[in-house]
Amino acid sequence: MSPALHASAVATLTAWAPPSPEQAALRERYLAHLAAHDDGLAKACFPDHLTAGAIVVSPGADAVLLNHHRKADAWLAFGGHLEPGDASLAAGARRELVEESGLVSFDFDPEPLSLDEHTVEFCSERGTVHHLDVRFLAVAAPTAAHATSAESLDVRWWPADALPPTFDDMYVLVDAALARVRGQCPGSPGSPDSTPPGGGSRRAAAE
């Protein structure tokens, strides 16, 4: 990875205001990793490396676009490894979003939404990898054209209050995305001038 991308990632994480002590601790974990590893953004950096992705929600914060990831066999947000041509974490997340969702019309927020560290068993032949994921927010209309990539089994919009079974960190991510969008949409559920229905996102019954 280029020194410019490394420097950009450090600058982005340093300037970001974590929304909780847990997120602040993760931010420090990421920055320490980057300080110790010039290649800390590259897939080849084992066992930890940064990744970037995006969660897509509707303008009314009532629907979420997810992909049924082929290798993970789970409904997830869009994202993956940084590439040498990415100018920033946000650029990498946006590229991954376009590649995996087929979306061409959406609004992208360049400010990180949340951080999440998780283990991945299929990333490297050397063993378990930790993805230090930086997640961004995109907003798209449910009518916007999308497509399924080779990495996925399906790409589908889900009601925000009836999400499919997935990993707990995905529900946390969706709730954070819905909260940010609702805070930007006066009159929508969860915005300052409305009464929230309560509960945030909920998983659908397992099929």
N, C-alpha and C positions, 0 to 999 in steps of 0.2 A: 504494500500500500504506500501511497505517496506521503511524504512528510506533510504536505499541505492538507491532506485529508485527516491525518493524525492530529495536526494542530487545530483544524476546524472542529473535530470531535471534542477535543479538550476544551476549546472555547465555548462550544455549545453547552456542554455539561456544567462548566464552571458558572456560566451566566444563568443557567436554569434555576428557578426557585422551586424546590421540592415541596409538594403539598402535605407531607407528613414526615415524622422522624424516620419511619421505615424507608421511605423513598430517599431521604437525605443520606441514610446509611448506605443505600445501594449506589447513590451518586458518588460517594466517597470510594466505594469499592471499585467502581468503574474507572475513576480517575487514578486510583492507585495502580490498577492494572495497566492503564495506558502509560503511566509514568515508568513502569517497570519493563514494558514491552513496546519497542518501536513497531512491531508487527501485530500489536494487540487488536487490530481491526480485521486481520486476515484469517480466513478459514484455517490456514496452516498453523496458526498459533494454538498450540495444544497445552493444556486441555480447555483453556478459556479463550473466548474472543467475543468482541462486540458484534451484534447483528442489529438490523433495523427493520421496522415494519409499520403498518398502518391499519387502523380499524376504520371501517366505513359505516357511517350512519346516515339516516335520511335527515333533511332539513328540519322536519318536525320532531326529530328524536323519537320516532315511533317504530323504526325498522333498522335492522343491521344486516349488512352484506358480509357473509362468511364463505370460506371455501372448505370443502371436505378434503383435507390434505391426504394425498395418496399414501405416503410413507407413515405418517402419524396415525392415519385412520381416525381422524377427529375433525370436528368443525372448528376452524381457527381463523384468526385475522390473517392478513397478508403480510409477508415479510421474508427475510432471508439474509444471506451473507452480503457484506459490502464488496464492491468490485473496484478495481483500480481507477476506472473512469468516473466514479462517484465523487462529486465535489464536496459533499457534506453528508452527515447522517440523514438529514431530511431528504437530500437528493437520492440517496440509496433507498430509503423507504418508499419514496415516490416511484422510483423505477420498479421496485419489487411489486408495488401495488398495480401498476400498469401491466406488467408482465403476467401477473397471476390472476388478475380480475378482468382484464380486457376493457376496463373503463377508460374512456377518453374525455369524459366531461365530469369534473368534480372540483371542489374547492379543497385545498390542502393547507393545513396549518403547520408552519415550519417550527413552531415551538413544541418541544417534546410534551407528550401527554403523560406518560408514565414509564417507569423502568421495571423490568422483571428479569430475574435470573432463574433459569431452569435447565435441567439436565436433558440431554438428547443422546440417545443410544445409536442412532443411525447416521450420525454426522461424520464419524471418522472410524477407520479400521483400527486405530490405535486404542479405542476404548471410549468410555463415557466423556462427553464434552459438556461444558457449561456455556450456554448462550447468555451473554450479557445483553439483553435486548432493550433497545430504545424504541419506544412506540409513539407514533404520531396519529393525528386525527385527520380524516378526510370526510367530506360531506358530499353526498351525491343523491340525486333524485332516484327513487325506486324504478322510475321509467327509463333511466339511462341504460343504454345497451351495455351488456357485460358478456364475458365468455369464460369458458373453462380451459385452463392451461393443461399441459401434459403433467404438471405436478399435482393436479387435483382430480378428484372424482366428480366434483360438482361445485358450482358457485351459485349461491341462492340467497335471496332476501328472507329474513326471519322477523316476525313481530318482536319488538323489544321486550314485550312481557311474556314471550313464549319461545325462548331460545332453545336450541337443541342441546342434548347432553354433551358436555365438553369438559375441559379442565377448569379448575376453580379460578386460575389466573385469568382466563378468558372472561368469566363473569365479572371479575373485578375491573378488567379493562373496559368492557362494555359499559359498566356503570359510570366509570370515569368519563368516557366519551359522551354518554348521554347527559351527564351533569354539565359538561362544558358547553355542549350545543344548546341545552335548555337555558343555560345562563346567558346565552347570546340571543335568544329568541323570546322577546317580551310576549307574555300571554300564554306561552307554552307550559306544559306541566313541569314543575320544578323551577321555573323562573321566579325572580323576586316578587312579581306581582300576581302570582297564581298560587293556589293551594296544591301541593304535591299529592298525588294519589297514594304515595307511600310504597316502599318496598324496592324500588329500582328494578333492575332486570331480573327475570326469573327463568329458570330452565323449564323446557317442556317435559312432559312425561316421557320417559324412555319408551321407545317403540320396540 
